[in-house]
Amino acid sequence: MEKTTVYLDSDDYLRLKRLAAEQQRPSAELIREAVAEYTKRHAATRVARSIGAFSSGRDDLGERAEELLTGLGQP
């Protein structure tokens, strides 16, 4: 675990202290939980390594996609 310093405005600090007291948990634990939730929610989504790894040899797929997909999945 790493240590850091966080500056809070007075109102946020008081709300944090009240919430910690109500839940009988240390305020540092609540801050760690909040940071973990925030960073998970805002983390960049991983892109599969296979995306862009292959080449079809065609350079007109974007322009002709509908035409090229016509009949796909039909007997």
N, CA, C, O and CB atoms as a CASP TS submission, in Angstrom:
PFRMAT TS
TARGET T0000
AUTHOR 0000-0000-0000
METHOD Language model
MODEL 1
PARENT N/A
ATOM      1  N   MET     1       0.854  -1.170   0.000  1.00  0.00           N
ATOM      2  CA  MET     1       0.000   0.000   0.000  1.00  0.00           C
ATOM      3  C   MET     1       0.899   1.232   0.000  1.00  0.00           C
ATOM      4  O   MET     1       1.932   1.265   0.669  1.00  0.00           O
ATOM      5  CB  MET     1      -0.971  -0.002   1.226  1.00  0.00           C
ATOM      6  N   GLU     2       0.491   2.234  -0.756  1.00  0.00           N
ATOM      7  CA  GLU     2       1.236   3.490  -0.847  1.00  0.00           C
ATOM      8  C   GLU     2       0.544   4.560  -0.018  1.00  0.00           C
ATOM      9  O   GLU     2      -0.659   4.491   0.236  1.00  0.00           O
ATOM     10  CB  GLU     2       1.370   3.948  -2.318  1.00  0.00           C
ATOM     11  N   LYS     3       1.313   5.535   0.393  1.00  0.00           N
ATOM     12  CA  LYS     3       0.762   6.632   1.186  1.00  0.00           C
ATOM     13  C   LYS     3       0.737   7.893   0.339  1.00  0.00           C
ATOM     14  O   LYS     3       1.671   8.169  -0.414  1.00  0.00           O
ATOM     15  CB  LYS     3       1.587   6.857   2.485  1.00  0.00           C
ATOM     16  N   THR     4      -0.354   8.661   0.470  1.00  0.00           N
ATOM     17  CA  THR     4      -0.463   9.929  -0.240  1.00  0.00           C
ATOM     18  C   THR     4      -1.211  10.923   0.642  1.00  0.00           C
ATOM     19  O   THR     4      -1.808  10.545   1.650  1.00  0.00           O
ATOM     20  CB  THR     4      -1.184   9.746  -1.610  1.00  0.00           C
ATOM     21  N   THR     5      -1.174  12.176   0.260  1.00  0.00           N
ATOM     22  CA  THR     5      -1.882  13.224   0.980  1.00  0.00           C
ATOM     23  C   THR     5      -2.981  13.759   0.082  1.00  0.00           C
ATOM     24  O   THR     5      -2.756  14.029  -1.098  1.00  0.00           O
ATOM     25  CB  THR     5      -0.918  14.363   1.424  1.00  0.00           C
ATOM     26  N   VAL     6      -4.171  13.910   0.646  1.00  0.00           N
ATOM     27  CA  VAL     6      -5.308  14.433  -0.106  1.00  0.00           C
ATOM     28  C   VAL     6      -5.842  15.642   0.647  1.00  0.00           C
ATOM     29  O   VAL     6      -6.051  15.590   1.859  1.00  0.00           O
ATOM     30  CB  VAL     6      -6.424  13.344  -0.302  1.00  0.00           C
ATOM     31  N   TYR     7      -6.060  16.730  -0.083  1.00  0.00           N
ATOM     32  CA  TYR     7      -6.639  17.931   0.507  1.00  0.00           C
ATOM     33  C   TYR     7      -8.113  17.984   0.142  1.00  0.00           C
ATOM     34  O   TYR     7      -8.474  17.911  -1.033  1.00  0.00           O
ATOM     35  CB  TYR     7      -5.897  19.214   0.026  1.00  0.00           C
ATOM     36  N   LEU     8      -8.963  18.112   1.154  1.00  0.00           N
ATOM     37  CA  LEU     8     -10.404  18.188   0.945  1.00  0.00           C
ATOM     38  C   LEU     8     -10.921  19.529   1.437  1.00  0.00           C
ATOM     39  O   LEU     8     -10.374  20.114   2.372  1.00  0.00           O
ATOM     40  CB  LEU     8     -11.127  17.029   1.663  1.00  0.00           C
ATOM     41  N   ASP     9     -11.986  20.010   0.796  1.00  0.00           N
ATOM     42  CA  ASP     9     -12.574  21.233   1.345  1.00  0.00           C
ATOM     43  C   ASP     9     -13.304  20.856   2.637  1.00  0.00           C
ATOM     44  O   ASP     9     -13.580  19.681   2.878  1.00  0.00           O
ATOM     45  CB  ASP     9     -13.555  21.922   0.310  1.00  0.00           C
ATOM     46  N   SER    10     -13.605  21.825   3.438  1.00  0.00           N
ATOM     47  CA  SER    10     -14.139  21.601   4.783  1.00  0.00           C
ATOM     48  C   SER    10     -15.433  20.798   4.783  1.00  0.00           C
ATOM     49  O   SER    10     -15.604  19.895   5.601  1.00  0.00           O
ATOM     50  CB  SER    10     -14.373  22.921   5.466  1.00  0.00           C
ATOM     51  N   ASP    11     -16.346  21.124   3.866  1.00  0.00           N
ATOM     52  CA  ASP    11     -17.629  20.411   3.830  1.00  0.00           C
ATOM     53  C   ASP    11     -17.443  18.939   3.499  1.00  0.00           C
ATOM     54  O   ASP    11     -18.045  18.077   4.139  1.00  0.00           O
ATOM     55  CB  ASP    11     -18.565  21.053   2.810  1.00  0.00           C
ATOM     56  N   ASP    12     -16.604  18.641   2.491  1.00  0.00           N
ATOM     57  CA  ASP    12     -16.346  17.249   2.132  1.00  0.00           C
ATOM     58  C   ASP    12     -15.683  16.504   3.279  1.00  0.00           C
ATOM     59  O   ASP    12     -16.002  15.344   3.538  1.00  0.00           O
ATOM     60  CB  ASP    12     -15.472  17.173   0.882  1.00  0.00           C
ATOM     61  N   TYR    13     -14.766  17.165   3.961  1.00  0.00           N
ATOM     62  CA  TYR    13     -14.071  16.543   5.085  1.00  0.00           C
ATOM     63  C   TYR    13     -15.062  16.178   6.195  1.00  0.00           C
ATOM     64  O   TYR    13     -15.004  15.078   6.746  1.00  0.00           O
ATOM     65  CB  TYR    13     -12.979  17.486   5.630  1.00  0.00           C
ATOM     66  N   LEU    14     -15.964  17.098   6.518  1.00  0.00           N
ATOM     67  CA  LEU    14     -16.944  16.834   7.571  1.00  0.00           C
ATOM     68  C   LEU    14     -17.891  15.709   7.180  1.00  0.00           C
ATOM     69  O   LEU    14     -18.215  14.855   8.006  1.00  0.00           O
ATOM     70  CB  LEU    14     -17.739  18.096   7.885  1.00  0.00           C
ATOM     71  N   ARG    15     -18.337  15.700   5.926  1.00  0.00           N
ATOM     72  CA  ARG    15     -19.213  14.613   5.468  1.00  0.00           C
ATOM     73  C   ARG    15     -18.492  13.274   5.520  1.00  0.00           C
ATOM     74  O   ARG    15     -19.079  12.263   5.907  1.00  0.00           O
ATOM     75  CB  ARG    15     -19.710  14.885   4.039  1.00  0.00           C
ATOM     76  N   LEU    16     -17.227  13.264   5.134  1.00  0.00           N
ATOM     77  CA  LEU    16     -16.434  12.040   5.184  1.00  0.00           C
ATOM     78  C   LEU    16     -16.317  11.541   6.623  1.00  0.00           C
ATOM     79  O   LEU    16     -16.508  10.352   6.880  1.00  0.00           O
ATOM     80  CB  LEU    16     -15.037  12.275   4.582  1.00  0.00           C
ATOM     81  N   LYS    17     -16.005  12.432   7.561  1.00  0.00           N
ATOM     82  CA  LYS    17     -15.862  12.052   8.966  1.00  0.00           C
ATOM     83  C   LYS    17     -17.177  11.504   9.523  1.00  0.00           C
ATOM     84  O   LYS    17     -17.181  10.514  10.254  1.00  0.00           O
ATOM     85  CB  LYS    17     -15.395  13.255   9.801  1.00  0.00           C
ATOM     86  N   ARG    18     -18.302  12.158   9.171  1.00  0.00           N
ATOM     87  CA  ARG    18     -19.605  11.682   9.642  1.00  0.00           C
ATOM     88  C   ARG    18     -19.921  10.300   9.090  1.00  0.00           C
ATOM     89  O   ARG    18     -20.370   9.415   9.818  1.00  0.00           O
ATOM     90  CB  ARG    18     -20.707  12.664   9.245  1.00  0.00           C
ATOM     91  N   LEU    19     -19.681  10.128   7.796  1.00  0.00           N
ATOM     92  CA  LEU    19     -19.954   8.843   7.159  1.00  0.00           C
ATOM     93  C   LEU    19     -19.082   7.738   7.764  1.00  0.00           C
ATOM     94  O   LEU    19     -19.562   6.632   8.014  1.00  0.00           O
ATOM     95  CB  LEU    19     -19.715   8.937   5.641  1.00  0.00           C
ATOM     96  N   ALA    20     -17.824   8.035   7.995  1.00  0.00           N
ATOM     97  CA  ALA    20     -16.911   7.065   8.594  1.00  0.00           C
ATOM     98  C   ALA    20     -17.392   6.677   9.999  1.00  0.00           C
ATOM     99  O   ALA    20     -17.341   5.507  10.378  1.00  0.00           O
ATOM    100  CB  ALA    20     -15.472   7.639   8.653  1.00  0.00           C
ATOM    101  N   ALA    21     -17.852   7.659  10.755  1.00  0.00           N
ATOM    102  CA  ALA    21     -18.349   7.381  12.107  1.00  0.00           C
ATOM    103  C   ALA    21     -19.621   6.536  12.056  1.00  0.00           C
ATOM    104  O   ALA    21     -19.785   5.603  12.842  1.00  0.00           O
ATOM    105  CB  ALA    21     -18.618   8.696  12.862  1.00  0.00           C
ATOM    106  N   GLU    22     -20.520   6.871  11.126  1.00  0.00           N
ATOM    107  CA  GLU    22     -21.761   6.107  10.988  1.00  0.00           C
ATOM    108  C   GLU    22     -21.489   4.651  10.629  1.00  0.00           C
ATOM    109  O   GLU    22     -22.152   3.741  11.125  1.00  0.00           O
ATOM    110  CB  GLU    22     -22.657   6.743   9.929  1.00  0.00           C
ATOM    111  N   GLN    23     -20.509   4.449   9.763  1.00  0.00           N
ATOM    112  CA  GLN    23     -20.188   3.094   9.302  1.00  0.00           C
ATOM    113  C   GLN    23     -19.153   2.402  10.179  1.00  0.00           C
ATOM    114  O   GLN    23     -18.812   1.240   9.956  1.00  0.00           O
ATOM    115  CB  GLN    23     -19.687   3.142   7.879  1.00  0.00           C
ATOM    116  N   GLN    24     -18.660   3.124  11.172  1.00  0.00           N
ATOM    117  CA  GLN    24     -17.617   2.618  12.074  1.00  0.00           C
ATOM    118  C   GLN    24     -16.432   2.076  11.276  1.00  0.00           C
ATOM    119  O   GLN    24     -15.942   0.970  11.509  1.00  0.00           O
ATOM    120  CB  GLN    24     -18.185   1.514  12.999  1.00  0.00           C
ATOM    121  N   ARG    25     -15.997   2.896  10.332  1.00  0.00           N
ATOM    122  CA  ARG    25     -14.841   2.553   9.487  1.00  0.00           C
ATOM    123  C   ARG    25     -13.915   3.754   9.450  1.00  0.00           C
ATOM    124  O   ARG    25     -14.369   4.888   9.607  1.00  0.00           O
ATOM    125  CB  ARG    25     -15.285   2.139   8.033  1.00  0.00           C
ATOM    126  N   PRO    26     -12.632   3.528   9.246  1.00  0.00           N
ATOM    127  CA  PRO    26     -11.709   4.656   9.129  1.00  0.00           C
ATOM    128  C   PRO    26     -11.984   5.456   7.855  1.00  0.00           C
ATOM    129  O   PRO    26     -12.346   4.884   6.827  1.00  0.00           O
ATOM    130  CB  PRO    26     -10.252   4.159   9.140  1.00  0.00           C
ATOM    131  N   SER    27     -11.815   6.769   7.924  1.00  0.00           N
ATOM    132  CA  SER    27     -12.040   7.602   6.745  1.00  0.00           C
ATOM    133  C   SER    27     -11.075   7.215   5.619  1.00  0.00           C
ATOM    134  O   SER    27     -11.437   7.300   4.445  1.00  0.00           O
ATOM    135  CB  SER    27     -11.877   9.096   7.102  1.00  0.00           C
ATOM    136  N   ALA    28      -9.862   6.794   5.956  1.00  0.00           N
ATOM    137  CA  ALA    28      -8.900   6.378   4.932  1.00  0.00           C
ATOM    138  C   ALA    28      -9.435   5.195   4.130  1.00  0.00           C
ATOM    139  O   ALA    28      -9.202   5.103   2.924  1.00  0.00           O
ATOM    140  CB  ALA    28      -7.553   6.013   5.576  1.00  0.00           C
ATOM    141  N   GLU    29     -10.145   4.299   4.792  1.00  0.00           N
ATOM    142  CA  GLU    29     -10.728   3.142   4.108  1.00  0.00           C
ATOM    143  C   GLU    29     -11.797   3.596   3.108  1.00  0.00           C
ATOM    144  O   GLU    29     -11.876   3.073   1.997  1.00  0.00           O
ATOM    145  CB  GLU    29     -11.336   2.153   5.135  1.00  0.00           C
ATOM    146  N   LEU    30     -12.614   4.570   3.511  1.00  0.00           N
ATOM    147  CA  LEU    30     -13.641   5.099   2.614  1.00  0.00           C
ATOM    148  C   LEU    30     -13.015   5.785   1.406  1.00  0.00           C
ATOM    149  O   LEU    30     -13.514   5.662   0.288  1.00  0.00           O
ATOM    150  CB  LEU    30     -14.550   6.079   3.362  1.00  0.00           C
ATOM    151  N   ILE    31     -11.927   6.503   1.633  1.00  0.00           N
ATOM    152  CA  ILE    31     -11.237   7.178   0.533  1.00  0.00           C
ATOM    153  C   ILE    31     -10.650   6.149  -0.425  1.00  0.00           C
ATOM    154  O   ILE    31     -10.766   6.297  -1.641  1.00  0.00           O
ATOM    155  CB  ILE    31     -10.126   8.109   1.072  1.00  0.00           C
ATOM    156  N   ARG    32     -10.015   5.098   0.118  1.00  0.00           N
ATOM    157  CA  ARG    32      -9.459   4.047  -0.744  1.00  0.00           C
ATOM    158  C   ARG    32     -10.549   3.404  -1.592  1.00  0.00           C
ATOM    159  O   ARG    32     -10.362   3.161  -2.784  1.00  0.00           O
ATOM    160  CB  ARG    32      -8.750   2.974   0.100  1.00  0.00           C
ATOM    161  N   GLU    33     -11.695   3.130  -0.960  1.00  0.00           N
ATOM    162  CA  GLU    33     -12.813   2.520  -1.673  1.00  0.00           C
ATOM    163  C   GLU    33     -13.327   3.449  -2.788  1.00  0.00           C
ATOM    164  O   GLU    33     -13.612   3.002  -3.899  1.00  0.00           O
ATOM    165  CB  GLU    33     -13.952   2.183  -0.688  1.00  0.00           C
ATOM    166  N   ALA    34     -13.437   4.724  -2.474  1.00  0.00           N
ATOM    167  CA  ALA    34     -13.928   5.690  -3.463  1.00  0.00           C
ATOM    168  C   ALA    34     -12.959   5.814  -4.637  1.00  0.00           C
ATOM    169  O   ALA    34     -13.386   5.870  -5.790  1.00  0.00           O
ATOM    170  CB  ALA    34     -14.141   7.066  -2.810  1.00  0.00           C
ATOM    171  N   VAL    35     -11.662   5.856  -4.351  1.00  0.00           N
ATOM    172  CA  VAL    35     -10.668   5.957  -5.419  1.00  0.00           C
ATOM    173  C   VAL    35     -10.690   4.701  -6.276  1.00  0.00           C
ATOM    174  O   VAL    35     -10.589   4.787  -7.499  1.00  0.00           O
ATOM    175  CB  VAL    35      -9.260   6.184  -4.837  1.00  0.00           C
ATOM    176  N   ALA    36     -10.819   3.544  -5.657  1.00  0.00           N
ATOM    177  CA  ALA    36     -10.864   2.284  -6.413  1.00  0.00           C
ATOM    178  C   ALA    36     -12.064   2.261  -7.355  1.00  0.00           C
ATOM    179  O   ALA    36     -11.931   1.892  -8.522  1.00  0.00           O
ATOM    180  CB  ALA    36     -10.922   1.076  -5.453  1.00  0.00           C
ATOM    181  N   GLU    37     -13.229   2.652  -6.854  1.00  0.00           N
ATOM    182  CA  GLU    37     -14.428   2.681  -7.692  1.00  0.00           C
ATOM    183  C   GLU    37     -14.271   3.679  -8.839  1.00  0.00           C
ATOM    184  O   GLU    37     -14.618   3.376  -9.981  1.00  0.00           O
ATOM    185  CB  GLU    37     -15.662   3.036  -6.848  1.00  0.00           C
ATOM    186  N   TYR    38     -13.756   4.849  -8.538  1.00  0.00           N
ATOM    187  CA  TYR    38     -13.598   5.895  -9.557  1.00  0.00           C
ATOM    188  C   TYR    38     -12.627   5.467 -10.647  1.00  0.00           C
ATOM    189  O   TYR    38     -12.902   5.641 -11.834  1.00  0.00           O
ATOM    190  CB  TYR    38     -13.116   7.198  -8.915  1.00  0.00           C
ATOM    191  N   THR    39     -11.496   4.909 -10.247  1.00  0.00           N
ATOM    192  CA  THR    39     -10.500   4.529 -11.250  1.00  0.00           C
ATOM    193  C   THR    39     -10.968   3.361 -12.103  1.00  0.00           C
ATOM    194  O   THR    39     -10.637   3.295 -13.287  1.00  0.00           O
ATOM    195  CB  THR    39      -9.188   4.177 -10.578  1.00  0.00           C
ATOM    196  N   LYS    40     -11.727   2.443 -11.529  1.00  0.00           N
ATOM    197  CA  LYS    40     -12.272   1.342 -12.329  1.00  0.00           C
ATOM    198  C   LYS    40     -13.274   1.865 -13.346  1.00  0.00           C
ATOM    199  O   LYS    40     -13.273   1.438 -14.500  1.00  0.00           O
ATOM    200  CB  LYS    40     -12.935   0.291 -11.424  1.00  0.00           C
ATOM    201  N   ARG    41     -14.128   2.787 -12.919  1.00  0.00           N
ATOM    202  CA  ARG    41     -15.168   3.329 -13.793  1.00  0.00           C
ATOM    203  C   ARG    41     -14.579   4.151 -14.933  1.00  0.00           C
ATOM    204  O   ARG    41     -15.128   4.164 -16.035  1.00  0.00           O
ATOM    205  CB  ARG    41     -16.135   4.183 -12.988  1.00  0.00           C
ATOM    206  N   HIS    42     -13.464   4.838 -14.677  1.00  0.00           N
ATOM    207  CA  HIS    42     -12.884   5.734 -15.676  1.00  0.00           C
ATOM    208  C   HIS    42     -11.669   5.166 -16.392  1.00  0.00           C
ATOM    209  O   HIS    42     -11.049   5.859 -17.198  1.00  0.00           O
ATOM    210  CB  HIS    42     -12.508   7.015 -15.030  1.00  0.00           C
ATOM    211  N   ALA    43     -11.326   3.937 -16.115  1.00  0.00           N
ATOM    212  CA  ALA    43     -10.167   3.322 -16.775  1.00  0.00           C
ATOM    213  C   ALA    43     -10.482   3.093 -18.253  1.00  0.00           C
ATOM    214  O   ALA    43     -11.623   2.813 -18.623  1.00  0.00           O
ATOM    215  CB  ALA    43      -9.781   1.976 -16.084  1.00  0.00           C
ATOM    216  N   ALA    44      -9.466   3.216 -19.076  1.00  0.00           N
ATOM    217  CA  ALA    44      -9.641   2.953 -20.502  1.00  0.00           C
ATOM    218  C   ALA    44      -9.979   1.483 -20.701  1.00  0.00           C
ATOM    219  O   ALA    44      -9.396   0.608 -20.062  1.00  0.00           O
ATOM    220  CB  ALA    44      -8.367   3.339 -21.304  1.00  0.00           C
ATOM    221  N   THR    45     -10.916   1.226 -21.584  1.00  0.00           N
ATOM    222  CA  THR    45     -11.275  -0.165 -21.845  1.00  0.00           C
ATOM    223  C   THR    45     -10.187  -0.820 -22.678  1.00  0.00           C
ATOM    224  O   THR    45      -9.622  -0.211 -23.586  1.00  0.00           O
ATOM    225  CB  THR    45     -12.643  -0.261 -22.562  1.00  0.00           C
ATOM    226  N   ARG    46      -9.911  -2.056 -22.354  1.00  0.00           N
ATOM    227  CA  ARG    46      -8.884  -2.797 -23.082  1.00  0.00           C
ATOM    228  C   ARG    46      -9.388  -3.182 -24.456  1.00  0.00           C
ATOM    229  O   ARG    46     -10.546  -3.563 -24.626  1.00  0.00           O
ATOM    230  CB  ARG    46      -8.457  -4.045 -22.305  1.00  0.00           C
ATOM    231  N   VAL    47      -8.515  -3.081 -25.419  1.00  0.00           N
ATOM    232  CA  VAL    47      -8.844  -3.503 -26.773  1.00  0.00           C
ATOM    233  C   VAL    47      -8.155  -4.837 -27.012  1.00  0.00           C
ATOM    234  O   VAL    47      -6.982  -5.013 -26.684  1.00  0.00           O
ATOM    235  CB  VAL    47      -8.409  -2.433 -27.837  1.00  0.00           C
ATOM    236  N   ALA    48      -8.895  -5.765 -27.583  1.00  0.00           N
ATOM    237  CA  ALA    48      -8.318  -7.079 -27.858  1.00  0.00           C
ATOM    238  C   ALA    48      -7.075  -6.937 -28.731  1.00  0.00           C
ATOM    239  O   ALA    48      -7.046  -6.136 -29.666  1.00  0.00           O
ATOM    240  CB  ALA    48      -9.354  -7.995 -28.542  1.00  0.00           C
ATOM    241  N   ARG    49      -6.051  -7.724 -28.414  1.00  0.00           N
ATOM    242  CA  ARG    49      -4.799  -7.650 -29.169  1.00  0.00           C
ATOM    243  C   ARG    49      -4.985  -8.056 -30.628  1.00  0.00           C
ATOM    244  O   ARG    49      -4.181  -7.686 -31.483  1.00  0.00           O
ATOM    245  CB  ARG    49      -3.744  -8.535 -28.521  1.00  0.00           C
ATOM    246  N   SER    50      -6.042  -8.816 -30.917  1.00  0.00           N
ATOM    247  CA  SER    50      -6.257  -9.285 -32.282  1.00  0.00           C
ATOM    248  C   SER    50      -6.806  -8.190 -33.196  1.00  0.00           C
ATOM    249  O   SER    50      -6.736  -8.315 -34.418  1.00  0.00           O
ATOM    250  CB  SER    50      -7.204 -10.466 -32.275  1.00  0.00           C
ATOM    251  N   ILE    51      -7.349  -7.122 -32.617  1.00  0.00           N
ATOM    252  CA  ILE    51      -7.897  -6.056 -33.452  1.00  0.00           C
ATOM    253  C   ILE    51      -6.761  -5.358 -34.186  1.00  0.00           C
ATOM    254  O   ILE    51      -5.814  -4.854 -33.583  1.00  0.00           O
ATOM    255  CB  ILE    51      -8.705  -5.041 -32.601  1.00  0.00           C
ATOM    256  N   GLY    52      -6.887  -5.346 -35.485  1.00  0.00           N
ATOM    257  CA  GLY    52      -5.875  -4.714 -36.321  1.00  0.00           C
ATOM    258  C   GLY    52      -4.658  -5.583 -36.572  1.00  0.00           C
ATOM    259  O   GLY    52      -3.702  -5.133 -37.204  1.00  0.00           O
ATOM    260  N   ALA    53      -4.674  -6.824 -36.089  1.00  0.00           N
ATOM    261  CA  ALA    53      -3.512  -7.698 -36.217  1.00  0.00           C
ATOM    262  C   ALA    53      -3.446  -8.393 -37.571  1.00  0.00           C
ATOM    263  O   ALA    53      -2.401  -8.922 -37.949  1.00  0.00           O
ATOM    264  CB  ALA    53      -3.524  -8.731 -35.120  1.00  0.00           C
ATOM    265  N   PHE    54      -4.545  -8.394 -38.292  1.00  0.00           N
ATOM    266  CA  PHE    54      -4.584  -9.117 -39.561  1.00  0.00           C
ATOM    267  C   PHE    54      -4.948  -8.171 -40.688  1.00  0.00           C
ATOM    268  O   PHE    54      -5.530  -7.110 -40.462  1.00  0.00           O
ATOM    269  CB  PHE    54      -5.584 -10.282 -39.497  1.00  0.00           C
ATOM    270  N   SER    55      -4.606  -8.557 -41.882  1.00  0.00           N
ATOM    271  CA  SER    55      -4.921  -7.748 -43.050  1.00  0.00           C
ATOM    272  C   SER    55      -5.688  -8.598 -44.053  1.00  0.00           C
ATOM    273  O   SER    55      -5.307  -9.736 -44.330  1.00  0.00           O
ATOM    274  CB  SER    55      -3.635  -7.167 -43.688  1.00  0.00           C
ATOM    275  N   SER    56      -6.759  -8.049 -44.592  1.00  0.00           N
ATOM    276  CA  SER    56      -7.557  -8.772 -45.583  1.00  0.00           C
ATOM    277  C   SER    56      -6.930  -8.669 -46.966  1.00  0.00           C
ATOM    278  O   SER    56      -7.285  -9.416 -47.878  1.00  0.00           O
ATOM    279  CB  SER    56      -8.991  -8.232 -45.613  1.00  0.00           C
ATOM    280  N   GLY    57      -6.008  -7.750 -47.107  1.00  0.00           N
ATOM    281  CA  GLY    57      -5.420  -7.528 -48.427  1.00  0.00           C
ATOM    282  C   GLY    57      -6.279  -6.609 -49.282  1.00  0.00           C
ATOM    283  O   GLY    57      -5.940  -6.323 -50.430  1.00  0.00           O
ATOM    284  N   ARG    58      -7.393  -6.147 -48.722  1.00  0.00           N
ATOM    285  CA  ARG    58      -8.280  -5.251 -49.462  1.00  0.00           C
ATOM    286  C   ARG    58      -8.200  -3.874 -48.836  1.00  0.00           C
ATOM    287  O   ARG    58      -8.053  -3.738 -47.621  1.00  0.00           O
ATOM    288  CB  ARG    58      -9.748  -5.775 -49.468  1.00  0.00           C
ATOM    289  N   ASP    59      -8.297  -2.863 -49.670  1.00  0.00           N
ATOM    290  CA  ASP    59      -8.309  -1.517 -49.118  1.00  0.00           C
ATOM    291  C   ASP    59      -9.626  -0.802 -49.401  1.00  0.00           C
ATOM    292  O   ASP    59      -9.721   0.418 -49.264  1.00  0.00           O
ATOM    293  CB  ASP    59      -7.151  -0.714 -49.679  1.00  0.00           C
ATOM    294  N   ASP    60     -10.653  -1.576 -49.801  1.00  0.00           N
ATOM    295  CA  ASP    60     -11.955  -0.988 -50.094  1.00  0.00           C
ATOM    296  C   ASP    60     -13.064  -1.525 -49.189  1.00  0.00           C
ATOM    297  O   ASP    60     -14.241  -1.327 -49.492  1.00  0.00           O
ATOM    298  CB  ASP    60     -12.313  -1.240 -51.537  1.00  0.00           C
ATOM    299  N   LEU    61     -12.730  -2.190 -48.103  1.00  0.00           N
ATOM    300  CA  LEU    61     -13.746  -2.795 -47.242  1.00  0.00           C
ATOM    301  C   LEU    61     -14.727  -1.766 -46.690  1.00  0.00           C
ATOM    302  O   LEU    61     -15.934  -2.006 -46.685  1.00  0.00           O
ATOM    303  CB  LEU    61     -13.082  -3.529 -46.095  1.00  0.00           C
ATOM    304  N   GLY    62     -14.237  -0.658 -46.240  1.00  0.00           N
ATOM    305  CA  GLY    62     -15.108   0.367 -45.674  1.00  0.00           C
ATOM    306  C   GLY    62     -16.091   0.907 -46.686  1.00  0.00           C
ATOM    307  O   GLY    62     -17.232   1.216 -46.343  1.00  0.00           O
ATOM    308  N   GLU    63     -15.668   1.023 -47.915  1.00  0.00           N
ATOM    309  CA  GLU    63     -16.518   1.577 -48.962  1.00  0.00           C
ATOM    310  C   GLU    63     -17.509   0.540 -49.501  1.00  0.00           C
ATOM    311  O   GLU    63     -18.595   0.902 -49.954  1.00  0.00           O
ATOM    312  CB  GLU    63     -15.657   2.115 -50.100  1.00  0.00           C
ATOM    313  N   ARG    64     -17.147  -0.738 -49.456  1.00  0.00           N
ATOM    314  CA  ARG    64     -17.967  -1.775 -50.067  1.00  0.00           C
ATOM    315  C   ARG    64     -18.528  -2.774 -49.056  1.00  0.00           C
ATOM    316  O   ARG    64     -18.926  -3.874 -49.438  1.00  0.00           O
ATOM    317  CB  ARG    64     -17.162  -2.506 -51.099  1.00  0.00           C
ATOM    318  N   ALA    65     -18.565  -2.415 -47.792  1.00  0.00           N
ATOM    319  CA  ALA    65     -18.976  -3.352 -46.741  1.00  0.00           C
ATOM    320  C   ALA    65     -20.349  -3.954 -46.994  1.00  0.00           C
ATOM    321  O   ALA    65     -20.506  -5.173 -46.940  1.00  0.00           O
ATOM    322  CB  ALA    65     -18.974  -2.656 -45.402  1.00  0.00           C
ATOM    323  N   GLU    66     -21.342  -3.123 -47.270  1.00  0.00           N
ATOM    324  CA  GLU    66     -22.703  -3.636 -47.484  1.00  0.00           C
ATOM    325  C   GLU    66     -22.734  -4.607 -48.662  1.00  0.00           C
ATOM    326  O   GLU    66     -23.336  -5.676 -48.573  1.00  0.00           O
ATOM    327  CB  GLU    66     -23.690  -2.472 -47.730  1.00  0.00           C
ATOM    328  N   GLU    67     -22.099  -4.243 -49.741  1.00  0.00           N
ATOM    329  CA  GLU    67     -22.053  -5.095 -50.932  1.00  0.00           C
ATOM    330  C   GLU    67     -21.380  -6.426 -50.645  1.00  0.00           C
ATOM    331  O   GLU    67     -21.855  -7.479 -51.068  1.00  0.00           O
ATOM    332  CB  GLU    67     -21.326  -4.386 -52.062  1.00  0.00           C
ATOM    333  N   LEU    68     -20.267  -6.368 -49.921  1.00  0.00           N
ATOM    334  CA  LEU    68     -19.503  -7.581 -49.635  1.00  0.00           C
ATOM    335  C   LEU    68     -20.221  -8.498 -48.640  1.00  0.00           C
ATOM    336  O   LEU    68     -19.998  -9.709 -48.648  1.00  0.00           O
ATOM    337  CB  LEU    68     -18.132  -7.212 -49.095  1.00  0.00           C
ATOM    338  N   LEU    69     -21.077  -7.934 -47.786  1.00  0.00           N
ATOM    339  CA  LEU    69     -21.789  -8.728 -46.784  1.00  0.00           C
ATOM    340  C   LEU    69     -23.128  -9.242 -47.283  1.00  0.00           C
ATOM    341  O   LEU    69     -23.760 -10.046 -46.597  1.00  0.00           O
ATOM    342  CB  LEU    69     -22.000  -7.913 -45.539  1.00  0.00           C
ATOM    343  N   THR    70     -23.579  -8.812 -48.439  1.00  0.00           N
ATOM    344  CA  THR    70     -24.860  -9.251 -48.985  1.00  0.00           C
ATOM    345  C   THR    70     -24.878 -10.775 -49.107  1.00  0.00           C
ATOM    346  O   THR    70     -23.966 -11.378 -49.673  1.00  0.00           O
ATOM    347  CB  THR    70     -25.123  -8.591 -50.361  1.00  0.00           C
ATOM    348  N   GLY    71     -25.936 -11.384 -48.566  1.00  0.00           N
ATOM    349  CA  GLY    71     -26.093 -12.827 -48.648  1.00  0.00           C
ATOM    350  C   GLY    71     -25.377 -13.605 -47.559  1.00  0.00           C
ATOM    351  O   GLY    71     -25.533 -14.823 -47.471  1.00  0.00           O
ATOM    352  N   LEU    72     -24.611 -12.943 -46.746  1.00  0.00           N
ATOM    353  CA  LEU    72     -23.896 -13.617 -45.668  1.00  0.00           C
ATOM    354  C   LEU    72     -24.887 -14.224 -44.682  1.00  0.00           C
ATOM    355  O   LEU    72     -25.794 -13.534 -44.218  1.00  0.00           O
ATOM    356  CB  LEU    72     -22.949 -12.639 -44.947  1.00  0.00           C
ATOM    357  N   GLY    73     -24.731 -15.485 -44.361  1.00  0.00           N
ATOM    358  CA  GLY    73     -25.593 -16.174 -43.414  1.00  0.00           C
ATOM    359  C   GLY    73     -26.839 -16.770 -44.033  1.00  0.00           C
ATOM    360  O   GLY    73     -27.659 -17.363 -43.332  1.00  0.00           O
ATOM    361  N   GLN    74     -26.990 -16.621 -45.328  1.00  0.00           N
ATOM    362  CA  GLN    74     -28.144 -17.211 -45.998  1.00  0.00           C
ATOM    363  C   GLN    74     -27.694 -18.475 -46.705  1.00  0.00           C
ATOM    364  O   GLN    74     -26.569 -18.546 -47.200  1.00  0.00           O
ATOM    365  CB  GLN    74     -28.791 -16.211 -47.000  1.00  0.00           C
ATOM    366  N   PRO    75     -28.580 -19.489 -46.758  1.00  0.00           N
ATOM    367  CA  PRO    75     -28.213 -20.768 -47.397  1.00  0.00           C
ATOM    368  C   PRO    75     -27.979 -20.625 -48.902  1.00  0.00           C
ATOM    369  O   PRO    75     -27.665 -21.607 -49.574  1.00  0.00           O
ATOM    370  CB  PRO    75     -29.305 -21.807 -47.152  1.00  0.00           C
TER
END
